Amino acid sequence: MRAGAGSRFEITPEVLLKAYAIGVFPMAESADDPGLFWVEPELRGVLPLDAFHLPRRLARTVRQAPFEIRVDTDFGGVIDGCAASVEARPKTWINGRIRRLYARLFELGHCHTVEAWKDGELVGGLYGLALGGAFFGESMFTRETDASKVALVHLVARLRAGGFTLLDTQFITEHLRRFGAVEIPRAEYQKLLERAVSGEADFQRLAGGATSDVVLQLVSHTS
């Protein structure tokens, strides 16, 4: 469900958190459109943390550790990567208001990044919002083969270690389906959401720089 398309009314970080808590999130028509609209899909994408599928080839890549994985060190770089125009995604919904809102949520400790670095350069990653025991994945990008996929594996390990119960992907892509993502009706999602946001979780419980063996151990029994 979409409401208020192109609305210019003030959305604060506090309003945004309340919206996520009831299953609504904002988007923009394009990077050049300053307006936002609210979205509440009839079918919601989720990636069940207890049914995460880790392909064998990707598990080997994670074990080889071709990237240095960092957490919450370069929000600006990650959102720039997510907003960049690429062949597979020539347009983006990340406009200036989205950048400012989530940058503020990052400062407040609600927004997080998982980053893949190689030779001192940010080559992939993702960002999302944590609220109670729910994590709302917003966007990901990659400039090196498997960089965003490895970041996703590290995210799932971190969420499992931290006691999260819901990983919301908003929508479903074939890319996410390969990891076990599914679509569920709004009513079912609302029940999962209510339980998750009322719970407690710790995004930082998994120590920064966790080894590949630790990460694989956290996700391997679900693959």
Residue pairs with C-beta under 8 A, 6 or more apart in sequence:
1 38
1 39
1 40
1 41
1 42
2 37
2 38
2 39
2 40
3 37
3 38
3 40
4 36
4 37
4 38
5 29
5 35
5 37
6 29
6 33
6 35
6 37
7 35
7 36
7 37
8 34
8 35
11 26
11 36
11 97
11 101
13 101
13 104
13 105
13 108
13 110
16 26
16 101
16 105
17 105
17 110
17 129
17 131
19 25
19 26
19 38
20 129
20 131
20 134
20 136
20 197
21 131
21 193
21 197
22 193
23 40
23 44
23 186
23 189
23 190
23 193
24 38
24 39
24 40
25 38
25 39
25 40
25 136
25 170
26 36
26 37
26 38
26 39
26 98
26 101
27 36
27 37
27 39
27 93
27 98
28 34
28 35
28 36
28 37
28 93
28 94
28 95
28 97
28 98
29 35
29 37
29 93
30 91
30 92
30 93
30 95
31 83
31 91
31 92
31 93
31 94
31 95
32 95
33 95
34 95
34 96
34 97
36 95
36 97
36 98
39 170
40 186
41 170
41 171
41 186
42 185
42 186
43 172
43 183
43 184
43 185
43 186
44 168
44 170
44 183
44 184
44 185
44 186
44 189
45 168
45 169
45 170
45 171
45 172
45 176
45 181
45 182
45 183
46 166
46 167
46 168
46 169
46 181
46 182
46 183
46 184
46 189
46 192
47 137
47 156
47 167
47 169
47 176
47 179
47 180
47 181
47 182
48 167
48 180
48 182
49 156
49 159
49 160
49 164
49 165
49 166
49 167
49 222
50 222
51 180
51 222
52 156
52 179
52 180
52 219
52 222
52 223
53 178
53 179
53 180
53 222
53 223
54 62
54 153
54 179
54 216
54 219
54 220
54 222
54 223
55 178
55 223
58 146
58 149
58 150
58 153
59 216
59 220
59 223
61 146
61 149
61 150
62 150
62 153
62 212
62 215
62 216
63 212
63 213
63 216
64 212
65 212
66 118
66 144
66 146
66 150
67 116
67 117
67 118
67 123
67 124
67 144
67 147
67 150
67 151
68 116
68 117
68 118
69 114
69 115
69 116
69 117
69 150
69 151
69 154
69 209
69 210
70 114
70 115
70 117
70 208
71 112
71 113
71 114
71 115
71 158
71 204
71 208
72 106
72 112
72 113
73 113
73 115
74 113
74 115
74 122
75 102
75 103
75 106
75 111
75 113
75 127
76 103
77 115
77 122
77 125
78 113
78 115
78 122
78 125
78 126
78 127
78 141
79 94
79 99
79 102
79 103
79 127
79 139
81 122
81 124
81 125
81 141
81 143
82 92
82 94
82 126
82 127
82 138
82 139
82 140
82 141
83 92
83 94
83 99
83 139
84 92
84 141
85 91
85 92
86 141
94 139
102 111
102 127
102 129
102 138
103 111
105 111
105 129
106 112
106 113
106 127
110 129
110 130
110 131
111 127
111 128
111 129
111 130
112 127
112 128
112 129
112 130
112 135
112 203
113 125
113 126
113 127
114 125
114 126
114 127
114 151
114 152
114 154
114 155
114 158
115 122
115 124
115 125
115 151
116 122
116 123
116 124
116 125
116 142
116 144
116 147
116 148
116 150
116 151
117 123
118 144
118 147
122 143
123 142
123 143
123 144
123 147
124 140
124 141
124 142
124 143
124 144
124 147
124 148
124 150
124 151
125 140
125 141
125 147
125 148
125 151
126 137
126 138
126 139
126 140
126 141
126 148
126 151
126 152
126 155
127 138
127 139
127 140
128 135
128 136
128 137
128 138
128 155
129 135
129 136
129 138
130 136
130 164
130 201
130 203
131 197
132 196
132 197
132 198
132 199
132 200
132 201
133 163
133 164
133 165
133 166
133 195
133 196
133 197
133 198
133 199
133 200
133 201
134 164
134 165
134 166
134 168
134 193
134 196
134 197
135 155
135 159
135 164
135 166
135 167
135 168
135 203
136 168
136 170
137 155
137 167
137 168
137 169
137 170
138 170
140 148
140 151
140 152
141 148
142 148
142 149
152 179
153 215
153 219
154 210
154 215
155 167
156 167
156 218
156 219
157 206
157 210
157 214
157 215
157 216
157 218
157 219
158 203
158 205
158 206
158 210
159 167
159 201
159 203
160 218
160 219
161 205
161 206
161 218
162 201
162 202
162 203
162 204
162 205
162 206
163 199
163 200
163 201
163 202
163 205
164 196
164 201
164 203
165 192
165 195
165 196
165 199
165 201
166 192
166 193
166 195
166 196
168 189
168 193
169 176
169 181
172 181
172 182
172 183
173 181
180 222
184 192
206 214
206 218
